[in-house]
Amino acid sequence: MALFKKKNDGAALNSVLVRRPIQKCFPIFLLPTFIAFCIGFLYPFAKGLFLSFCNFKTTSKWTWAGLGNYVKAFADESFLHAFWYTAGFALVSLLIINILAFTVAYLLTKGIKGSNIFRTVFFMPNLIGGIVLGYIWSMIFDGILSRYNTSILLNSTYGFWGLIILMAWQQIGYMMIIYIAGLQAVPGDMLEAAKIDGASEWKTLWNIIIPNVMPSITICTFLTLTNSFKLYDQNLALTNGRPYNGAIHTTEMLALNIVNSNTLKTKGVGQAKAVMFFVLVAIIGILQMKSTHDKEVQQ
């Protein structure tokens, strides 16, 4: 018996003799992934950052422009409009998607009949591509708005709320799954103690459930914010920036504006916008993660 315990001792498993072969072999498994990361991300990112300071028609034929591309980008009214339009869209979609996703997840963890079927149905829109969703919803909206002799392409307000509805319909089911996982991880003894103390369902939700679900809230708010700022294919398929007001495309978001700017004459400006776009999304994501992570309950 003593020999059996000795062989299964945790210290023996962590011994130098066991770890040394693993330490020698891990570069073999890490190298292919690292090479792919360098080819697929680091090199294109460094090349794109360099080209943002150049005027070019192809990536191999460039002339140095310095900060001129960034000055032109900040002076572009369509880019500034797309930024504020995207910021407003991100804020509205953040609130609507997360409130509705949490509400649906909370109801589906109450043991209602057929909850697994509802989870599947709510999650299914996330499996459909953005381009397909955009064209489907454009037909739905135009079918409704045709009764009022208008179209989603003729009214920027309809375009904004059409994008909100499309984004919410696609993302709520995905966020719901994350919230369900967080709700199921709430300690049962805390819920039982609240029930014994006579706490109302609202107080239990606000003082116990939500603080314990903060890790899920952190993840969902991060995903909603970044997905909203990066939205491209749905915007392209649903409105393509229409209606137009001169040089300004009233429903054009940042990602679509960058693609539309990337013509033969303005490739450098478009690349500068892409770099600023990356920095903006990275800063917003980091600040959001920091602010919500600080509110998480340490269990």
N, C-alpha and C positions, 0 to 999 in steps of 0.2 A: 504493500500500500504506500509506503514511504517513497519507494522508487517511482511509482505511478505519479504521485504528487510532484516529485522533483522534475519529472519529464514535462509536466504540464504547467510548471511554474511560469508566471508571466515574465519574470526576469530572464529566464532562459530564452524566451521568444524574442526579447529585445537585446540579446547579447550581441557582441561585436561580430561573432562568427556568422550570425544570421543576417545582420544588417550590411556587412561588408560586400557580399555579392550583389545585393540590391543597389547599393550606392554605386557600384561599378557599372551596373547595367542601365541605370536610369537615363544616362545621356543617349543611349541607343534609341530608347522610346521617345525621348524629348526632341531629338534632332529633327525628325520629319515634320513634326508639328511646328517647330520653331522656323524651319525653312519655309513652310507654307505660309506662316504668319508674316515673315519678312517679304515674301513675294506678293502675297495678297493684300497686305495692309501697310507695312512700314515703307516700302519703296514707293507705292502709289501716293501715300500721304506726303512723303518728303518731296516727291516730284511735283505734286499739286501745290504744295506750299511754295516751292521755288517758282513755279509758273505763274503764281498769283502776282509776282513782281515783274512779269514779262508781258510783252505783246507777242502773240504767236498765232499761227494758223494750224500748225501741227506741233506736236510736243518736241520734235527734233529741230524745228526752225523757229527760233525765238530771238527777240531783242529785248534788252533790259529796259524796264520802264520805271523801276523804283516804286514809290508809293503812289504813283499816278493812278493806277487801277483802283486803289482803295479810295482815293479822293473822288474819282468818277462814280464809284459805287455809292458813297455817302451823298453825292449830289443827285443821284437818280431818284426822282419822285416815285416811280413805280416800285422801287425797292423799299423805300420808307413806308409806302402805303401797304405793301405786302407784309412788312414786319408788324405794323400795328394791327393789321387785319388778322394775322396769324396769332398774335398775342391775345387778342380778344377771343378768337376762336378757341385757343388753348384753355383760357380761363373758364369759359362757359362749358366746354366739353369736360373739363376736369370736374366741375361741380356736378353736372348732370349725370355723367357716366358713373362716378364713384358713389353718389347718393343712391341712384337706382340699383347699381350692382350690389351694394351693401344691403339695401332693403330686400332685394330678391333673395340674396344668400341667407339673410336672417330668417325670412319666411320659410325657406326650403330646409332649414335646420330645425324647424319646429315639429318635425315628424308628420307633416301633412301627407295625405295619401297620394301616391304617384310622384313623389319628389324626384326620384331618379329619372323619370321620363321628362319632367320639366327641366332638369339640369341639362339633359341631352338636347332638348329643343332650344333652350336659350344659348347653348354653346355653339350650335351648328352654324349660325351666320359667320362666326370667326373663321370657318374653314373655306369660305368663298373668297376668291381674289378681289382686290379692290377695284380693278377695272370692270369686272363683271358686275359688281355691286353698283358702281357708278352708273353704268348704262341701264341697269334694271330700275334703279330709283329715279333716274331721269325720265324714264317712260311713265313711272307711277306718278311723279309730280306733275308732268305735263298733262297726263290724263285728268288729274284733279283740277289743275289751273286752267285748262282749256275751257272749262265752264264759265270762267271769268274773263275770257279772251286775253289771256296773258300766258307767260311761260316762265319757267325758272331761269331761263337765259336772258330774260328781259327785265328782271327785277333783282337788284343786288341783295335786298332783304330776304327774298325767297331763296336766293342762292346760299346765303349764310346759314339760314335755318335748315335748308336742305342738307348741307354738309354736316350740320350738328346731328340731325336725325340719322343720317347714314352712318356717321361715326359711332353714335350711341348704339344703334342697332347691331353693328358689327362687334363692338368692344365690350358691351355690358356682360355678355355670357362668359367671356374670357376672365374678366375681372371678378365675376361672380364665383368662379371656381377657386380663385385665390382667397377670396373672402370666406368661402365655405371652409377651406382648410384652416384658416385662422380661427373661425368660430368653433370648429370642432376641437381645437387645441386649448380652448379656455378651460382652466382647471375646474373640475366638477365640484370640488369641495368649496371653492369660493362661491359658486352659484348656490350651492346648498346652504351655506352660511347666510347668504343674503336672503334666501327664502325664509329661513328660520327667524331671522331678525325682522321679518315683515317688510322688507324693501319692495317697493312697487316695481313693476316691469320696466318702467322708464328709468328709475334710479339704478336698477341693476344694469340696464343697457349702457347708461351714461358713465357710471362709476366703476363698473367691473368689466363688462364685455368690451367696450371700445378701447380702454387702455390696454387690455390684453391682446387686442387685434391690431394694435399699432404697427407691428412688423408687416402685416398684410396691407395696411393702409399705406405704409412707406413704399412698398413694391408697386401697388396699384397707382398711386399718384405719380410715381416716377415713370411708369409705363405710359400712363395717359398723357402726361406732359410731353414726353419725348415723341410719342406717336403723333400727337397733335402738331407739333412743330415740324415733324418730318413728313407730314401727309402730302402725298403727291398723286398717286394713281387715281384715288377717288376724286380729287380736285380736277384732274385732267378729264376724267370721263364724265363727271356730272356737269361742270360748267365751263371748264377750260378757261377760267378767268372772266368769262362774259357775265354781265354786259360791259362793254368798253366805254370809257369816258376819256377820249383822246388817247394819250399814251398810257393812261392808267387802266389796268384791268381790275375792275372793282372787286371781283371774287377770287383774285389770284393770290395764292399763299406763297410762302418763301421758297419752298422747294421748286414749285412750278416757275416762279419768277427767275430763279437761277438757271433753270434749263432753258427758258425762253431768252435769257441774256447771252447764252453761250453760242452766239452766231459767229461766223467767220470774222466779222469786224470787231467783235467785243468779247472774244474768248478770254482775254486777260481779265476784263472786268467781271465776267461771269465766274472765273476762278477765284478772284478776290472775294466775291460775294459768298462763294462756297466755303472759303476758309473762315470768314466771319460767322457764317451759319454754323459751322462746326464748333467754334469757340462759344457761341451763344448757347447752343444746346448743351454743351458740356458744363458751362457755368450754371445754367438753370438746373440741370440734373443734379449737380453736386450740392448746390444750395438747398434744393428740395430734400435730397436724401439726408443732409445734415440736420435740417430743421425738424423733420419728422422722426429721425432716428433718436434724437434727444428726448422725445416724448415717449419712447418705448418703455414698457415695464420690464425690469430685470427680474426674471423668475429664477 
